Amino acid sequence: MNDPRPAPIFQHTNPDRYEPTSTRAYRCRCGRPVFFRNSVCLACKTPLGYEALQAKVIPLDPAEEADVFVPASLTPDQPRDVNEPHYVRCANFTSAAQCNWLIPQAQAAQGTMLCQACRLNRTIPDLSDPENQELWRRTETAKRRLVSQLIALKLPVASKVGEDPECGLAYDFLRSQPAEPRVLTGHDCGLITINLEEADDPTRERTRKSMGEPYRTLLGHFRHEVGHYYWDRLVKNSTWLEPYRTLFGDERQDYDEAVAAHYRDGAPLDWGVHFVSAYSSTHPWEDWAETWAHYLHMVDTADTAASFGIDLTHIGLETEPFDTDVLWADDTSDEGPRFLALVNDWVGLTAVMNEMSRSMGQPDFYPFVLSREVVTKLHFIHCVIHASTDQSVENAEPKTDPL
């Protein structure tokens, strides 16, 4: 029988398909698809919960104890494993956050009533205001998406509030008040402040237009700001610092002066050759954070596509693939080919997604163009992330001229 699909015009140098870091496709016990946010199957009403270490939404059965759950059996007569895990729901399940994450019962017995994502909160908004409840719900939804990805990438995710006060991560969710200075989204030594107004679509869109940005999302803010945090954790005072300076620039230049110059003069005319966004040209710290966020965008979206069976090697679109000369180092591990598979699949996927968005009369799904210099920076971030957990690129040596 002939294959009805078009010939694979788009090919990357790695013959293997991109394999997702973690799946984004889940199913209930009844076989119906369920999604990352779901806490109950809409088809069969089975309770669901997100198990962060498995990186899966799993169906649940009630245990003998009240408000305790076990993984659902697939058949009514399936015998129970006496050692099967027991879970309770995060305490924010019943709050405006509507968190669907699970906590091992053993942790709950020791007083841990918030999941790994919710434990990162230092300040939440005044929930007596119904509008704040909705904005916080949207904010927490974006944060859980981020944190699930960070855990899947095996990055350190410990709360600054009670777990790791010195090196941990925490969030303040604040909203500007009349007659008070406007709340600014930003990062300071592991504490990330998110202006809750970024969860309001009309407000965020007005800001996007006024700042001339092609892309501005709540999830994008989370990914950008956590990039600053991981620069402190993974690059600062490490062997990655000097190659970082070679690629991104010297972060010791005056930050406030650089930001003022950017808003006064704008980005250089050739910023697209060197940077992933105009704002990246502001300062080496912002270049890192923007490129980091972009890497997380790519990985999560490619993971989602691959999880749902989209074969990116069969995209009927002719493009010129990136080859090994864009890699920042002579990477002898498996990560170089894997990265090239990711970035080349990404180029084809986003080109098609842009056409689909235009077919619906919507703005481009992906309003970016990846230059060779940007791809080199993305590969550097890929190496830093993977070396932080498994030393997969410990033998990689920087080129004398990585650009």
The 8 nearest C-alpha neighbors of each residue, nearest first, counted from 0:
[[1, 2, 3, 4, 5, 6, 7, 313],
 [2, 0, 3, 4, 5, 6, 7, 313],
 [1, 3, 4, 0, 5, 6, 313, 7],
 [4, 2, 1, 5, 0, 6, 313, 7],
 [3, 5, 2, 6, 313, 7, 1, 315],
 [6, 4, 315, 7, 3, 313, 314, 8],
 [5, 7, 8, 4, 313, 315, 314, 9],
 [8, 6, 313, 9, 312, 315, 314, 5],
 [9, 7, 315, 317, 6, 316, 10, 314],
 [10, 8, 317, 7, 316, 314, 318, 315],
 [11, 9, 312, 8, 7, 12, 320, 343],
 [10, 12, 13, 320, 343, 340, 9, 14],
 [13, 11, 14, 322, 10, 320, 340, 339],
 [12, 14, 15, 11, 336, 340, 339, 337],
 [15, 13, 12, 16, 11, 10, 340, 312],
 [16, 14, 13, 17, 340, 337, 18, 336],
 [17, 15, 18, 14, 340, 312, 311, 13],
 [16, 18, 340, 341, 19, 15, 337, 344],
 [17, 19, 16, 20, 305, 302, 337, 15],
 [20, 18, 302, 21, 305, 22, 17, 306],
 [21, 19, 302, 18, 151, 22, 152, 298],
 [22, 20, 19, 151, 302, 23, 54, 148],
 [21, 23, 306, 24, 19, 302, 303, 20],
 [22, 24, 303, 306, 25, 21, 302, 35],
 [23, 25, 306, 22, 307, 34, 26, 303],
 [26, 24, 33, 32, 56, 34, 23, 55],
 [27, 25, 32, 33, 31, 30, 28, 24],
 [26, 28, 29, 30, 31, 58, 33, 32],
 [29, 27, 30, 73, 58, 26, 71, 31],
 [30, 28, 27, 31, 43, 26, 42, 73],
 [29, 31, 27, 28, 26, 32, 33, 25],
 [30, 32, 27, 26, 29, 33, 42, 28],
 [33, 31, 26, 25, 27, 30, 34, 24],
 [34, 32, 26, 25, 27, 31, 37, 40],
 [33, 35, 37, 36, 25, 32, 24, 56],
 [34, 36, 37, 56, 33, 23, 49, 25],
 [37, 35, 34, 38, 99, 140, 98, 49],
 [36, 38, 34, 39, 35, 33, 47, 99],
 [37, 39, 47, 99, 48, 46, 36, 40],
 [40, 38, 46, 47, 45, 37, 44, 41],
 [41, 39, 44, 45, 42, 43, 46, 33],
 [40, 42, 44, 43, 39, 45, 33, 37],
 [41, 43, 40, 44, 31, 29, 45, 39],
 [42, 44, 45, 40, 41, 29, 39, 27],
 [45, 43, 40, 41, 39, 42, 46, 47],
 [44, 46, 40, 43, 39, 58, 47, 59],
 [47, 45, 39, 59, 58, 38, 44, 40],
 [48, 46, 38, 58, 39, 57, 59, 45],
 [47, 49, 99, 56, 100, 57, 38, 101],
 [50, 48, 56, 100, 55, 101, 51, 99],
 [49, 51, 55, 53, 101, 52, 54, 56],
 [50, 52, 54, 53, 49, 147, 55, 100],
 [53, 51, 54, 50, 150, 151, 55, 147],
 [52, 54, 55, 51, 50, 49, 56, 151],
 [55, 53, 51, 52, 50, 21, 151, 147],
 [56, 54, 53, 50, 49, 57, 51, 25],
 [55, 57, 49, 48, 50, 25, 35, 47],
 [56, 58, 48, 47, 55, 49, 59, 70],
 [59, 57, 47, 71, 27, 46, 70, 28],
 [60, 58, 71, 70, 46, 69, 47, 68],
 [59, 61, 71, 69, 68, 70, 62, 58],
 [62, 60, 68, 67, 69, 59, 63, 66],
 [61, 63, 68, 67, 64, 69, 60, 65],
 [62, 64, 65, 61, 67, 68, 66, 69],
 [65, 63, 62, 67, 66, 61, 68, 85],
 [64, 66, 67, 63, 62, 61, 68, 87],
 [67, 65, 87, 64, 68, 61, 88, 62],
 [66, 68, 87, 62, 65, 64, 86, 61],
 [69, 67, 61, 62, 86, 60, 85, 59],
 [68, 70, 85, 60, 59, 62, 84, 71],
 [71, 69, 59, 60, 58, 72, 57, 68],
 [72, 70, 59, 60, 58, 69, 73, 28],
 [71, 73, 74, 77, 70, 75, 60, 28],
 [72, 74, 28, 71, 75, 77, 29, 76],
 [73, 75, 77, 72, 76, 28, 71, 78],
 [76, 74, 77, 72, 73, 78, 71, 79],
 [77, 75, 74, 78, 72, 73, 79, 71],
 [76, 78, 74, 75, 72, 79, 73, 80],
 [79, 77, 76, 80, 72, 75, 74, 81],
 [78, 80, 81, 77, 83, 72, 82, 76],
 [79, 81, 83, 82, 78, 84, 77, 69],
 [82, 80, 83, 79, 84, 78, 85, 69],
 [83, 81, 80, 84, 79, 85, 69, 70],
 [82, 84, 80, 81, 85, 69, 79, 70],
 [85, 83, 69, 82, 86, 103, 70, 104],
 [84, 86, 69, 104, 68, 103, 83, 67],
 [87, 85, 103, 104, 68, 102, 67, 101],
 [88, 86, 67, 102, 104, 101, 68, 66],
 [87, 89, 101, 102, 90, 100, 92, 86],
 [88, 90, 113, 91, 114, 92, 101, 100],
 [91, 89, 92, 113, 112, 88, 93, 94],
 [90, 92, 94, 89, 93, 98, 96, 97],
 [93, 91, 98, 97, 90, 89, 94, 99],
 [92, 94, 91, 97, 90, 95, 98, 96],
 [95, 93, 91, 96, 92, 97, 90, 98],
 [94, 96, 97, 132, 136, 93, 133, 135],
 [95, 97, 136, 94, 98, 139, 91, 135],
 [98, 96, 92, 95, 94, 93, 91, 99],
 [97, 99, 92, 91, 96, 100, 89, 93],
 [98, 100, 48, 38, 92, 49, 97, 101],
 [101, 99, 49, 48, 98, 89, 114, 50],
 [100, 102, 88, 50, 89, 49, 87, 48],
 [101, 103, 87, 86, 114, 88, 104, 89],
 [104, 102, 86, 105, 106, 85, 87, 107],
 [103, 105, 86, 107, 106, 85, 87, 108],
 [104, 106, 108, 103, 107, 109, 85, 86],
 [107, 105, 109, 108, 104, 103, 111, 110],
 [106, 108, 111, 104, 110, 109, 112, 105],
 [109, 107, 105, 106, 110, 104, 111, 112],
 [108, 110, 106, 107, 111, 105, 104, 112],
 [109, 111, 107, 108, 112, 106, 113, 105],
 [112, 110, 107, 106, 113, 109, 108, 114],
 [111, 113, 107, 90, 89, 110, 114, 102],
 [114, 112, 89, 90, 118, 117, 111, 115],
 [115, 113, 117, 89, 116, 102, 118, 100],
 [114, 116, 118, 117, 113, 119, 157, 158],
 [117, 115, 114, 118, 119, 143, 146, 142],
 [116, 118, 119, 114, 113, 115, 120, 91],
 [119, 117, 115, 120, 116, 113, 114, 158],
 [118, 120, 169, 158, 117, 116, 170, 168],
 [121, 119, 170, 118, 169, 117, 122, 171],
 [122, 120, 170, 171, 169, 119, 160, 123],
 [123, 121, 171, 120, 172, 170, 124, 173],
 [122, 124, 172, 171, 125, 121, 120, 173],
 [125, 123, 126, 173, 172, 131, 122, 135],
 [124, 126, 127, 128, 131, 123, 132, 173],
 [127, 125, 128, 132, 131, 124, 129, 95],
 [126, 128, 125, 129, 131, 132, 130, 124],
 [127, 129, 126, 131, 130, 125, 132, 124],
 [130, 128, 132, 131, 127, 126, 133, 134],
 [131, 129, 132, 133, 128, 134, 126, 135],
 [132, 130, 134, 128, 129, 133, 126, 135],
 [131, 133, 129, 135, 130, 126, 95, 134],
 [132, 134, 136, 130, 135, 131, 137, 129],
 [135, 133, 131, 137, 136, 198, 132, 138],
 [134, 136, 138, 132, 137, 133, 131, 139],
 [137, 135, 96, 133, 139, 138, 134, 95],
 [138, 136, 140, 134, 135, 139, 198, 133],
 [137, 139, 135, 141, 136, 140, 198, 134],
 [138, 140, 142, 136, 141, 137, 96, 135],
 [139, 141, 137, 143, 138, 142, 136, 144],
 [142, 140, 218, 144, 138, 139, 143, 145],
 [141, 143, 139, 145, 144, 140, 146, 138],
 [144, 142, 146, 140, 145, 141, 147, 116],
 [143, 145, 141, 147, 142, 146, 140, 148],
 [144, 146, 142, 148, 143, 147, 149, 141],
 [147, 145, 149, 143, 148, 144, 142, 116],
 [148, 146, 150, 144, 145, 149, 143, 151],
 [147, 149, 151, 145, 146, 150, 152, 144],
 [148, 150, 146, 152, 151, 154, 147, 145],
 [151, 149, 153, 147, 152, 148, 154, 146],
 [150, 152, 148, 153, 149, 147, 21, 54],
 [151, 153, 149, 150, 154, 148, 20, 384],
 [154, 152, 150, 151, 388, 149, 155, 384],
 [153, 155, 149, 152, 150, 156, 388, 384],
 [154, 156, 157, 153, 150, 149, 167, 232],
 [157, 155, 154, 158, 150, 168, 167, 149],
 [158, 156, 167, 162, 168, 163, 155, 159],
 [159, 157, 119, 167, 168, 160, 162, 169],
 [158, 160, 167, 164, 168, 163, 169, 162],
 [159, 161, 158, 162, 164, 121, 169, 119],
 [160, 162, 159, 163, 164, 158, 118, 157],
 [163, 161, 158, 159, 160, 157, 164, 167],
 [162, 164, 167, 159, 165, 166, 158, 157],
 [165, 163, 159, 167, 166, 160, 162, 161],
 [164, 166, 163, 167, 159, 189, 188, 168],
 [167, 165, 163, 164, 189, 159, 168, 232],
 [168, 166, 159, 163, 158, 157, 164, 165],
 [167, 169, 189, 159, 158, 190, 157, 119],
 [170, 168, 119, 190, 159, 120, 158, 121],
 [171, 169, 120, 191, 121, 190, 192, 119],
 [170, 172, 122, 192, 121, 173, 191, 193],
 [173, 171, 193, 123, 122, 195, 192, 124],
 [174, 172, 194, 195, 124, 171, 193, 182],
 [173, 175, 195, 194, 182, 176, 196, 172],
 [174, 176, 181, 182, 173, 177, 179, 180],
 [175, 177, 179, 174, 178, 181, 180, 182],
 [176, 178, 179, 175, 180, 181, 174, 182],
 [179, 177, 176, 180, 181, 175, 182, 174],
 [178, 180, 177, 176, 181, 175, 182, 174],
 [181, 179, 182, 178, 175, 176, 177, 183],
 [180, 182, 175, 183, 179, 176, 174, 194],
 [183, 181, 175, 194, 174, 180, 184, 173],
 [184, 182, 194, 185, 181, 192, 193, 175],
 [183, 185, 193, 192, 194, 182, 186, 191],
 [184, 186, 192, 191, 183, 224, 193, 187],
 [187, 185, 191, 190, 224, 192, 189, 188],
 [186, 188, 190, 189, 191, 185, 228, 192],
 [189, 187, 190, 186, 228, 231, 166, 191],
 [188, 190, 168, 228, 187, 167, 169, 191],
 [191, 189, 169, 187, 188, 186, 170, 168],
 [192, 190, 186, 170, 185, 169, 171, 189],
 [191, 193, 171, 184, 185, 170, 172, 186],
 [194, 192, 184, 172, 195, 171, 173, 191],
 [193, 195, 173, 184, 196, 174, 182, 197],
 [194, 196, 174, 197, 173, 198, 193, 172],
 [195, 197, 198, 199, 194, 174, 202, 203],
 [196, 198, 203, 195, 199, 194, 217, 202],
 [197, 199, 196, 134, 195, 138, 200, 217],
 [200, 198, 196, 197, 202, 201, 203, 134],
 [199, 201, 203, 202, 204, 198, 197, 196],
 [202, 200, 204, 203, 199, 205, 206, 198],
 [203, 201, 205, 204, 199, 200, 206, 196],
 [202, 204, 206, 200, 197, 205, 201, 207],
 [203, 205, 207, 201, 206, 202, 200, 208],
 [206, 204, 202, 208, 207, 203, 209, 201],
 [205, 207, 203, 209, 204, 208, 210, 202],
 [206, 208, 204, 212, 210, 205, 209, 215],
 [207, 209, 211, 205, 210, 206, 204, 212],
 [208, 210, 206, 211, 207, 205, 212, 204],
 [211, 209, 207, 208, 212, 206, 205, 213],
 [210, 212, 208, 209, 207, 213, 206, 214],
 [211, 213, 207, 214, 210, 208, 215, 209],
 [214, 212, 366, 211, 215, 207, 208, 367],
 [213, 215, 212, 216, 366, 207, 365, 219],
 [216, 214, 207, 219, 212, 213, 217, 203],
 [217, 215, 219, 218, 220, 214, 203, 197],
 [216, 218, 220, 219, 197, 198, 221, 141],
 [219, 217, 221, 141, 220, 216, 222, 142],
 [218, 220, 216, 222, 217, 221, 223, 215],
 [221, 219, 223, 217, 218, 222, 224, 216],
 [220, 222, 218, 219, 224, 223, 225, 217],
 [221, 223, 292, 219, 225, 220, 224, 226],
 [224, 222, 292, 288, 220, 226, 221, 225],
 [223, 225, 226, 227, 221, 222, 186, 220],
 [224, 226, 228, 227, 222, 223, 221, 229],
 [225, 227, 288, 223, 229, 224, 228, 291],
 [228, 226, 230, 225, 224, 229, 288, 231],
 [227, 229, 225, 226, 231, 230, 189, 232],
 [228, 230, 232, 226, 231, 227, 233, 225],
 [231, 229, 234, 227, 233, 228, 232, 226],
 [230, 232, 235, 229, 228, 233, 234, 227],
 [233, 231, 229, 230, 234, 228, 235, 166],
 [232, 234, 230, 229, 231, 235, 237, 387],
 [235, 233, 230, 239, 237, 240, 231, 232],
 [234, 236, 231, 237, 240, 230, 233, 232],
 [237, 235, 234, 240, 238, 239, 231, 233],
 [238, 236, 239, 234, 235, 240, 233, 241],
 [237, 239, 240, 241, 236, 234, 242, 235],
 [238, 240, 237, 234, 242, 241, 243, 383],
 [241, 239, 243, 234, 238, 242, 237, 235],
 [240, 242, 244, 243, 239, 245, 238, 237],
 [243, 241, 245, 244, 239, 240, 246, 397],
 [242, 244, 240, 246, 241, 245, 247, 239],
 [245, 243, 248, 249, 241, 247, 242, 246],
 [244, 246, 242, 243, 248, 247, 241, 249],
 [247, 245, 243, 244, 248, 242, 376, 401],
 [246, 248, 283, 244, 243, 245, 286, 287],
 [249, 247, 244, 283, 245, 246, 250, 243],
 [248, 250, 244, 251, 252, 283, 247, 245],
 [249, 251, 283, 252, 284, 248, 282, 244],
 [252, 250, 249, 253, 254, 283, 248, 284],
 [253, 251, 250, 254, 249, 257, 282, 256],
 [252, 254, 256, 255, 257, 251, 250, 282],
 [253, 255, 257, 256, 252, 258, 282, 251],
 [256, 254, 258, 257, 253, 259, 260, 252],
 [255, 257, 259, 254, 253, 258, 260, 252],
 [256, 258, 254, 260, 255, 259, 281, 282],
 [259, 257, 261, 255, 260, 256, 281, 254],
 [260, 258, 256, 262, 261, 257, 263, 255],
 [259, 261, 263, 257, 258, 262, 264, 256],
 [262, 260, 265, 258, 264, 263, 259, 281],
 [261, 263, 259, 265, 260, 264, 258, 266],
 [262, 264, 260, 261, 265, 259, 258, 266],
 [265, 263, 261, 260, 262, 266, 267, 259],
 [266, 264, 261, 262, 263, 267, 260, 277],
 [265, 267, 277, 261, 280, 268, 270, 264],
 [268, 266, 270, 269, 265, 280, 277, 264],
 [267, 269, 270, 266, 271, 265, 277, 272],
 [268, 270, 271, 267, 272, 273, 266, 274],
 [269, 271, 267, 272, 273, 274, 268, 277],
 [272, 270, 274, 269, 273, 275, 276, 370],
 [273, 271, 270, 370, 269, 274, 372, 371],
 [272, 274, 270, 271, 372, 373, 370, 275],
 [275, 273, 271, 276, 270, 279, 373, 272],
 [274, 276, 373, 290, 279, 271, 369, 277],
 [277, 275, 279, 278, 274, 271, 289, 280],
 [276, 278, 279, 266, 280, 270, 274, 275],
 [277, 279, 280, 276, 281, 285, 266, 286],
 [278, 280, 286, 285, 276, 277, 281, 274],
 [281, 279, 278, 277, 282, 286, 266, 274],
 [280, 282, 279, 278, 261, 258, 257, 285],
 [281, 283, 285, 284, 280, 257, 286, 254],
 [284, 282, 286, 248, 250, 247, 285, 287],
 [285, 283, 287, 282, 286, 250, 288, 227],
 [286, 284, 288, 279, 282, 287, 283, 289],
 [285, 287, 279, 283, 289, 284, 288, 290],
 [286, 288, 290, 284, 285, 289, 291, 283],
 [289, 287, 226, 285, 291, 223, 290, 286],
 [288, 290, 292, 286, 291, 287, 223, 279],
 [289, 291, 293, 287, 292, 288, 286, 294],
 [292, 290, 288, 294, 293, 289, 226, 287],
 [293, 291, 222, 223, 295, 289, 294, 290],
 [292, 294, 290, 296, 291, 295, 289, 297],
 [293, 295, 291, 297, 296, 292, 290, 298],
 [294, 296, 292, 298, 293, 297, 299, 291],
 [297, 295, 293, 294, 299, 298, 300, 292],
 [296, 298, 294, 300, 295, 299, 301, 293],
 [297, 299, 301, 295, 300, 296, 302, 294],
 [300, 298, 302, 296, 301, 297, 295, 303],
 [299, 301, 303, 302, 297, 298, 296, 304],
 [300, 302, 304, 298, 303, 299, 297, 305],
 [303, 301, 19, 299, 305, 300, 304, 298],
 [302, 304, 306, 300, 23, 301, 305, 299],
 [303, 305, 301, 309, 307, 306, 302, 300],
 [304, 306, 308, 302, 309, 307, 303, 301],
 [307, 305, 303, 22, 304, 24, 308, 23],
 [308, 306, 305, 304, 309, 24, 303, 23],
 [307, 309, 305, 306, 310, 304, 303, 311],
 [310, 308, 305, 304, 307, 311, 306, 313],
 [311, 309, 312, 313, 308, 305, 314, 16],
 [310, 312, 313, 314, 344, 309, 348, 347],
 [311, 313, 310, 314, 7, 10, 9, 16],
 [314, 312, 7, 311, 310, 315, 6, 9],
 [313, 315, 316, 311, 312, 9, 7, 347],
 [316, 314, 8, 7, 313, 5, 9, 317],
 [317, 315, 9, 314, 8, 318, 347, 351],
 [316, 318, 9, 8, 315, 319, 347, 10],
 [319, 317, 9, 320, 316, 347, 346, 10],
 [318, 320, 321, 317, 9, 11, 10, 343],
 [321, 319, 11, 343, 318, 322, 10, 12],
 [320, 322, 343, 319, 325, 339, 323, 11],
 [321, 323, 324, 325, 320, 12, 339, 326],
 [322, 324, 325, 326, 321, 335, 339, 336],
 [323, 325, 322, 326, 321, 327, 375, 328],
 [326, 324, 375, 323, 371, 322, 327, 374],
 [327, 325, 375, 323, 328, 324, 378, 335],
 [326, 328, 375, 401, 379, 325, 378, 397],
 [329, 327, 397, 330, 396, 398, 326, 395],
 [330, 328, 395, 396, 331, 397, 398, 327],
 [329, 331, 395, 328, 332, 335, 392, 396],
 [332, 330, 329, 395, 333, 394, 335, 392],
 [333, 331, 334, 330, 392, 391, 335, 395],
 [332, 334, 335, 336, 337, 331, 391, 330],
 [333, 335, 337, 332, 336, 338, 330, 391],
 [334, 336, 338, 337, 333, 330, 339, 332],
 [337, 335, 339, 338, 334, 13, 333, 340],
 [338, 336, 334, 340, 335, 339, 333, 341],
 [337, 339, 341, 335, 340, 336, 334, 342],
 [340, 338, 336, 342, 341, 337, 343, 335],
 [339, 341, 337, 338, 343, 17, 342, 13],
 [342, 340, 338, 344, 339, 343, 17, 345],
 [341, 343, 345, 339, 344, 340, 338, 346],
 [344, 342, 345, 346, 340, 341, 320, 11],
 [343, 345, 341, 347, 342, 346, 311, 340],
 [344, 346, 342, 348, 343, 347, 341, 349],
 [347, 345, 343, 349, 344, 348, 350, 342],
 [348, 346, 350, 344, 345, 349, 351, 314],
 [347, 349, 345, 351, 350, 346, 344, 352],
 [350, 348, 352, 351, 346, 347, 353, 345],
 [349, 351, 353, 347, 352, 348, 346, 354],
 [350, 352, 354, 349, 353, 348, 355, 347],
 [351, 353, 349, 355, 354, 350, 364, 356],
 [354, 352, 363, 356, 364, 350, 351, 355],
 [355, 353, 357, 351, 352, 356, 358, 350],
 [354, 356, 352, 358, 353, 357, 351, 359],
 [357, 355, 353, 361, 359, 358, 354, 363],
 [358, 356, 360, 354, 359, 355, 361, 353],
 [357, 359, 355, 356, 360, 354, 361, 353],
 [360, 358, 356, 357, 361, 355, 362, 354],
 [359, 361, 357, 358, 356, 362, 355, 363],
 [360, 362, 356, 357, 359, 363, 358, 364],
 [363, 361, 364, 356, 357, 360, 353, 366],
 [362, 364, 353, 365, 366, 356, 361, 357],
 [363, 365, 353, 356, 352, 362, 366, 349],
 [364, 366, 363, 367, 349, 353, 352, 350],
 [367, 365, 363, 213, 364, 214, 368, 353],
 [368, 366, 365, 369, 275, 276, 213, 214],
 [367, 369, 370, 366, 275, 271, 365, 346],
 [370, 368, 373, 374, 367, 371, 275, 372],
 [371, 369, 373, 372, 272, 374, 368, 273],
 [370, 372, 374, 373, 325, 375, 369, 272],
 [373, 371, 375, 374, 370, 273, 402, 376],
 [372, 374, 376, 370, 375, 371, 274, 275],
 [373, 375, 377, 371, 376, 372, 378, 370],
 [376, 374, 372, 378, 327, 326, 325, 373],
 [377, 375, 379, 373, 374, 378, 380, 372],
 [378, 376, 374, 380, 379, 375, 381, 373],
 [377, 379, 381, 375, 380, 376, 326, 382],
 [378, 380, 376, 382, 377, 381, 327, 383],
 [381, 379, 383, 377, 382, 378, 384, 376],
 [380, 382, 378, 384, 379, 383, 377, 385],
 [383, 381, 379, 385, 380, 384, 386, 378],
 [382, 384, 380, 386, 381, 385, 387, 379],
 [385, 383, 387, 381, 382, 386, 380, 388],
 [384, 386, 382, 387, 388, 383, 389, 391],
 [385, 387, 390, 383, 391, 388, 389, 384],
 [388, 386, 384, 385, 383, 389, 390, 233],
 [389, 387, 386, 385, 390, 153, 154, 384],
 [388, 390, 391, 386, 385, 387, 392, 393],
 [391, 389, 386, 393, 392, 388, 387, 385],
 [390, 392, 389, 386, 393, 385, 332, 334],
 [393, 391, 395, 394, 390, 386, 332, 382],
 [392, 394, 390, 395, 391, 386, 396, 332],
 [395, 393, 392, 396, 331, 330, 391, 332],
 [394, 396, 330, 392, 329, 393, 328, 331],
 [397, 395, 328, 329, 394, 398, 330, 393],
 [398, 396, 328, 399, 327, 395, 329, 401],
 [397, 399, 401, 400, 328, 396, 327, 329],
 [398, 400, 401, 397, 402, 328, 396, 245],
 [399, 401, 398, 402, 397, 245, 327, 246],
 [402, 400, 398, 327, 399, 397, 328, 246],
 [401, 400, 372, 375, 246, 327, 325, 371]]
